[in-house]
Amino acid sequence: MVLFESRNLSYKRYFKSRISLGVAIVIIDIFVAAGRLQYFSYI
């Protein structure tokens, strides 16, 4: 039972890190897209 609990905790931590990584990638993608739009609007 204790082993299962610790495994569950590690899964939660894993999912949290995955979600934060996904959010960071999306934010970077938005910044890159905005930068491209500004770059093209200058031309």
Backbone as XML, in Angstrom:
<?xml version="1.0"?>
<chain id="A" units="angstrom">
  <residue number="1" name="MET">
    <atom name="N" x="0.827" y="-1.201" z="0.000"/>
    <atom name="CA" x="0.000" y="0.000" z="0.000"/>
    <atom name="C" x="0.871" y="1.266" z="0.000"/>
  </residue>
  <residue number="2" name="VAL">
    <atom name="N" x="1.927" y="1.238" z="0.815"/>
    <atom name="CA" x="2.823" y="2.395" z="0.881"/>
    <atom name="C" x="3.521" y="2.586" z="-0.465"/>
  </residue>
  <residue number="3" name="LEU">
    <atom name="N" x="3.926" y="1.480" z="-1.077"/>
    <atom name="CA" x="4.593" y="1.537" z="-2.371"/>
    <atom name="C" x="3.653" y="2.157" z="-3.412"/>
  </residue>
  <residue number="4" name="PHE">
    <atom name="N" x="2.396" y="1.719" z="-3.372"/>
    <atom name="CA" x="1.417" y="2.253" z="-4.322"/>
    <atom name="C" x="1.239" y="3.761" z="-4.130"/>
  </residue>
  <residue number="5" name="GLU">
    <atom name="N" x="1.194" y="4.188" z="-2.879"/>
    <atom name="CA" x="1.028" y="5.622" z="-2.587"/>
    <atom name="C" x="2.194" y="6.431" z="-3.157"/>
  </residue>
  <residue number="6" name="SER">
    <atom name="N" x="3.417" y="5.958" z="-2.923"/>
    <atom name="CA" x="4.597" y="6.690" z="-3.406"/>
    <atom name="C" x="4.612" y="6.705" z="-4.936"/>
  </residue>
  <residue number="7" name="ARG">
    <atom name="N" x="4.189" y="5.604" z="-5.554"/>
    <atom name="CA" x="4.158" y="5.547" z="-7.016"/>
    <atom name="C" x="3.137" y="6.553" z="-7.539"/>
  </residue>
  <residue number="8" name="ASN">
    <atom name="N" x="1.992" y="6.631" z="-6.844"/>
    <atom name="CA" x="0.951" y="7.573" z="-7.234"/>
    <atom name="C" x="1.480" y="9.000" z="-7.149"/>
  </residue>
  <residue number="9" name="LEU">
    <atom name="N" x="2.240" y="9.298" z="-6.110"/>
    <atom name="CA" x="2.818" y="10.629" z="-5.927"/>
    <atom name="C" x="3.774" y="10.950" z="-7.073"/>
  </residue>
  <residue number="10" name="SER">
    <atom name="N" x="4.611" y="9.991" z="-7.427"/>
    <atom name="CA" x="5.572" y="10.226" z="-8.506"/>
    <atom name="C" x="4.837" y="10.440" z="-9.830"/>
  </residue>
  <residue number="11" name="TYR">
    <atom name="N" x="3.728" y="9.712" z="-10.037"/>
    <atom name="CA" x="2.943" y="9.921" z="-11.253"/>
    <atom name="C" x="2.395" y="11.338" z="-11.291"/>
  </residue>
  <residue number="12" name="LYS">
    <atom name="N" x="1.877" y="11.797" z="-10.134"/>
    <atom name="CA" x="1.321" y="13.155" z="-10.080"/>
    <atom name="C" x="2.401" y="14.187" z="-10.386"/>
  </residue>
  <residue number="13" name="ARG">
    <atom name="N" x="3.573" y="13.983" z="-9.808"/>
    <atom name="CA" x="4.682" y="14.912" z="-10.036"/>
    <atom name="C" x="5.062" y="14.898" z="-11.517"/>
  </residue>
  <residue number="14" name="TYR">
    <atom name="N" x="5.093" y="13.694" z="-12.103"/>
    <atom name="CA" x="5.440" y="13.546" z="-13.510"/>
    <atom name="C" x="4.459" y="14.303" z="-14.400"/>
  </residue>
  <residue number="15" name="PHE">
    <atom name="N" x="3.158" y="14.117" z="-14.111"/>
    <atom name="CA" x="2.147" y="14.794" z="-14.921"/>
    <atom name="C" x="2.235" y="16.304" z="-14.761"/>
  </residue>
  <residue number="16" name="LYS">
    <atom name="N" x="2.519" y="16.748" z="-13.528"/>
    <atom name="CA" x="2.645" y="18.191" z="-13.295"/>
    <atom name="C" x="3.792" y="18.756" z="-14.119"/>
  </residue>
  <residue number="17" name="SER">
    <atom name="N" x="4.932" y="18.059" z="-14.137"/>
    <atom name="CA" x="6.088" y="18.544" z="-14.889"/>
    <atom name="C" x="5.776" y="18.516" z="-16.387"/>
  </residue>
  <residue number="18" name="ARG">
    <atom name="N" x="5.063" y="17.487" z="-16.836"/>
    <atom name="CA" x="4.705" y="17.395" z="-18.248"/>
    <atom name="C" x="3.794" y="18.555" z="-18.639"/>
  </residue>
  <residue number="19" name="ILE">
    <atom name="N" x="2.806" y="18.844" z="-17.789"/>
    <atom name="CA" x="1.862" y="19.923" z="-18.090"/>
    <atom name="C" x="2.580" y="21.259" z="-18.130"/>
  </residue>
  <residue number="20" name="SER">
    <atom name="N" x="3.470" y="21.506" z="-17.154"/>
    <atom name="CA" x="4.191" y="22.782" z="-17.125"/>
    <atom name="C" x="5.092" y="22.901" z="-18.355"/>
  </residue>
  <residue number="21" name="LEU">
    <atom name="N" x="5.679" y="21.785" z="-18.773"/>
    <atom name="CA" x="6.525" y="21.789" z="-19.971"/>
    <atom name="C" x="5.680" y="22.125" z="-21.201"/>
  </residue>
  <residue number="22" name="GLY">
    <atom name="N" x="4.497" y="21.523" z="-21.295"/>
    <atom name="CA" x="3.604" y="21.802" z="-22.413"/>
    <atom name="C" x="3.189" y="23.262" z="-22.448"/>
  </residue>
  <residue number="23" name="VAL">
    <atom name="N" x="2.885" y="23.823" z="-21.273"/>
    <atom name="CA" x="2.493" y="25.229" z="-21.195"/>
    <atom name="C" x="3.642" y="26.124" z="-21.645"/>
  </residue>
  <residue number="24" name="ALA">
    <atom name="N" x="4.863" y="25.787" z="-21.205"/>
    <atom name="CA" x="6.029" y="26.585" z="-21.592"/>
    <atom name="C" x="6.222" y="26.542" z="-23.105"/>
  </residue>
  <residue number="25" name="ILE">
    <atom name="N" x="6.051" y="25.366" z="-23.708"/>
    <atom name="CA" x="6.215" y="25.227" z="-25.157"/>
    <atom name="C" x="5.164" y="26.061" z="-25.891"/>
  </residue>
  <residue number="26" name="VAL">
    <atom name="N" x="3.923" y="26.026" z="-25.393"/>
    <atom name="CA" x="2.847" y="26.804" z="-26.024"/>
    <atom name="C" x="3.151" y="28.295" z="-25.938"/>
  </residue>
  <residue number="27" name="ILE">
    <atom name="N" x="3.630" y="28.752" z="-24.770"/>
    <atom name="CA" x="3.942" y="30.175" z="-24.589"/>
    <atom name="C" x="5.070" y="30.589" z="-25.534"/>
  </residue>
  <residue number="28" name="ILE">
    <atom name="N" x="6.096" y="29.750" z="-25.634"/>
    <atom name="CA" x="7.214" y="30.050" z="-26.543"/>
    <atom name="C" x="6.710" y="30.093" z="-27.983"/>
  </residue>
  <residue number="29" name="ASP">
    <atom name="N" x="5.823" y="29.159" z="-28.332"/>
    <atom name="CA" x="5.261" y="29.113" z="-29.680"/>
    <atom name="C" x="4.508" y="30.400" z="-29.980"/>
  </residue>
  <residue number="30" name="ILE">
    <atom name="N" x="3.733" y="30.890" z="-29.005"/>
    <atom name="CA" x="2.962" y="32.129" z="-29.189"/>
    <atom name="C" x="3.922" y="33.300" z="-29.413"/>
  </residue>
  <residue number="31" name="PHE">
    <atom name="N" x="5.003" y="33.354" z="-28.609"/>
    <atom name="CA" x="5.971" y="34.450" z="-28.761"/>
    <atom name="C" x="6.634" y="34.386" z="-30.134"/>
  </residue>
  <residue number="32" name="VAL">
    <atom name="N" x="6.987" y="33.194" z="-30.573"/>
    <atom name="CA" x="7.627" y="33.038" z="-31.886"/>
    <atom name="C" x="6.664" y="33.471" z="-32.985"/>
  </residue>
  <residue number="33" name="ALA">
    <atom name="N" x="5.411" y="33.068" z="-32.886"/>
    <atom name="CA" x="4.404" y="33.438" z="-33.885"/>
    <atom name="C" x="4.211" y="34.956" z="-33.895"/>
  </residue>
  <residue number="34" name="ALA">
    <atom name="N" x="4.155" y="35.578" z="-32.714"/>
    <atom name="CA" x="3.988" y="37.031" z="-32.631"/>
    <atom name="C" x="5.195" y="37.729" z="-33.251"/>
  </residue>
  <residue number="35" name="GLY">
    <atom name="N" x="6.392" y="37.215" z="-32.971"/>
    <atom name="CA" x="7.604" y="37.793" z="-33.541"/>
    <atom name="C" x="7.602" y="37.696" z="-35.060"/>
  </residue>
  <residue number="36" name="ARG">
    <atom name="N" x="7.148" y="36.561" z="-35.573"/>
    <atom name="CA" x="7.079" y="36.385" z="-37.032"/>
    <atom name="C" x="6.084" y="37.367" z="-37.635"/>
  </residue>
  <residue number="37" name="LEU">
    <atom name="N" x="4.932" y="37.533" z="-36.971"/>
    <atom name="CA" x="3.913" y="38.450" z="-37.485"/>
    <atom name="C" x="4.468" y="39.867" z="-37.536"/>
  </residue>
  <residue number="38" name="GLN">
    <atom name="N" x="5.156" y="40.286" z="-36.466"/>
    <atom name="CA" x="5.740" y="41.634" z="-36.451"/>
    <atom name="C" x="6.791" y="41.763" z="-37.555"/>
  </residue>
  <residue number="39" name="TYR">
    <atom name="N" x="7.603" y="40.716" z="-37.712"/>
    <atom name="CA" x="8.662" y="40.728" z="-38.728"/>
    <atom name="C" x="8.059" y="40.883" z="-40.128"/>
  </residue>
  <residue number="40" name="PHE">
    <atom name="N" x="6.982" y="40.155" z="-40.397"/>
    <atom name="CA" x="6.365" y="40.222" z="-41.716"/>
    <atom name="C" x="5.632" y="41.543" z="-41.921"/>
  </residue>
  <residue number="41" name="SER">
    <atom name="N" x="5.123" y="42.123" z="-40.835"/>
    <atom name="CA" x="4.398" y="43.385" z="-40.978"/>
    <atom name="C" x="5.373" y="44.536" z="-41.260"/>
  </residue>
  <residue number="42" name="TYR">
    <atom name="N" x="6.656" y="44.364" z="-40.866"/>
    <atom name="CA" x="7.657" y="45.399" z="-41.148"/>
    <atom name="C" x="8.015" y="45.440" z="-42.626"/>
  </residue>
  <residue number="43" name="ILE">
    <atom name="N" x="7.938" y="44.270" z="-43.280"/>
    <atom name="CA" x="8.345" y="44.195" z="-44.692"/>
    <atom name="C" x="7.338" y="44.920" z="-45.594"/>
  </residue>
</chain>
